Amino acid sequence: MTAQPHEEHDREPEQLHETATRPSGDDPRHQPIGFFAPGVVRSGYHMDLRGVAGSYGPPDEADAWIDLLVARREHVLPVSMLQLGLGAWQRGIDQDDSDRGGWMAIAQRIADWAAVDMDGHGRFAHLQPMPHTYRIDAPWYSAMAQGLGISLLARAGEADDAARAARSLLDRTFGLVTDTSDGPILEEYPADPRPHVLNGWMWALLGLYDLAYCDGLDDDDLRAAAADSWDSGVSSLVAHLPRYETGRGWSTYDLYPHPIANVASPFYHRLHVSMLRAVARVAPYVELAHELEDTAGRWERALARPGTRAVAVARKVGFRIVTPRHRRAA
């Protein structure tokens, strides 16, 4: 059967959107699927990061945190700043957020920081060795950071800066992509061997999608390259998903050859479910969307089974006994 593309994305952008109700007692760091009109980048964002922004307090407190983070840049993970920026931007277009003006200022401040923080190749550098799980010396670079940077700059920054971040993600010489027989994998961590971290792969993919639909991008060749990489990346994701699934319908965090499997924590398993649905919503072909939704549904049902959840937690504890989350010496 020939794959059928999704309908053309021709919806008009919406400047403000309604707030989705967050379940009572839910972890504010939880990142469910967000409001987003396919093809309209500034209508929203694929994942709801408002809770991430809110965890820093109101805008004036978040602004003070940014001062501290910038001053201690060598210790900062770029993804933390970029997710804060995206969450602030989402709050800035939220008509029910009384502080939306302050949040939009936060988003623009972080977008300005991101444009300056990139190196000459458009990369966000991690200036400390990876502190746990994988051995990675500084400086190192992450496809997840590049994808988040693209997504933030396409909304709160300049298209040219989003393009800079994308070029380093698309350029194979920078080592952020692993080519496999089933297609490319975007790597959150450049460890050896490559760990193929699932959530980081999807964050990076969503950045490529955003560049393909970015307003104001004049480089048609780069837009086409991002669109092609998005298409091949989603196909590869679907092909690789069975390798991330345990026999109980629970996901693994990565595919790294640890002594025992790195089973996802409940937080990351739930994040995987939300992200699969976010990717499915904008998948290039209906068949791929169905595969992603089927997997998300199966994994969500596993999350709802107390016994399966308990086994997953026990396996995660066992993994951390074998692979402690200790900090490496610099």
Secondary structure as GFF3:
##gff-version 3
##sequence-region A 1 330
A	DSSP	three_ten_helix	41	43	.	.	.	ID=ss1
A	DSSP	alpha_helix	50	54	.	.	.	ID=ss2
A	DSSP	alpha_helix	59	71	.	.	.	ID=ss3
A	DSSP	three_ten_helix	73	75	.	.	.	ID=ss4
A	DSSP	alpha_helix	78	92	.	.	.	ID=ss5
A	DSSP	alpha_helix	100	117	.	.	.	ID=ss6
A	DSSP	alpha_helix	143	156	.	.	.	ID=ss7
A	DSSP	alpha_helix	159	170	.	.	.	ID=ss8
A	DSSP	three_ten_helix	172	174	.	.	.	ID=ss9
A	DSSP	beta_strand	177	180	.	.	.	ID=ss10
A	DSSP	beta_strand	183	186	.	.	.	ID=ss11
A	DSSP	alpha_helix	198	212	.	.	.	ID=ss12
A	DSSP	alpha_helix	220	240	.	.	.	ID=ss13
A	DSSP	three_ten_helix	241	244	.	.	.	ID=ss14
A	DSSP	alpha_helix	266	281	.	.	.	ID=ss15
A	DSSP	alpha_helix	286	304	.	.	.	ID=ss16
A	DSSP	alpha_helix	306	322	.	.	.	ID=ss17
###
